[in-house]
């Protein structure tokens, strides 16, 4: 003889609360912070975004390498184009070396911020995120100086007095797209750091700090490839 359920409390969980179907059900799950792919949905969405960004940067860099190898005119020497004269000394790639050091250092401070976030030490977490954002802002400032120097020397997206005309288009497009990501990251980290300092994530946890860290480490990793292909090749 089969058992009968007289109240909702007697019913099995699957029958008492069936999942909603379709797009409304998916939206309800996401807004309720359900887990997707065995990770929180916010982290999953960040990974998907970074994967799409990887394809974009990969396309840009592959196009740059193709143009670089196919051009028939001399490509500018990076050691000369990106050199600075300081105190009478000609220093090749000195600004680029400093920019790279600053951005890689910011990955270290971001990693420490995530560590303190999971310890729920919001004061140190917020401070380290602020330092990371400051490093990012310094990087963007140095990149703006680099751009202004090249523009003053006559480099344009459609021309270049130092050699191949494709140099300007490739350089401004790829470094500009990366600089836009760094700028967005500075704003993102500043907003999250402000929320951490105010205790906005005490109840729901500090997973957002790790998500912000994923974005920032990705931006730093992309710069390593740009540095190798633009400034060392």
Secondary structure, DSSP 8 states (H G I E B T S, - for coil): ------SGGGS-HHHHS----HHHHHHHHHHTT-EETTEEHHHHHHHHHHHHHHHHHHHHHHHHHHHHHH--S----HHHHT-EEETTEEETTHHHHHHHHHHHHHHHHHHHHHHHHHTT-HHHHHHHHHHHHHHHHHHHHHHHHHHHHHHHTT-BTTB-TTS-THHHHHHHHHHHHHHHHHHHHHHHHHHHHHHHHTTTTTTT-SHHHHHHHHHHHHHHHHHHHHIIIII--
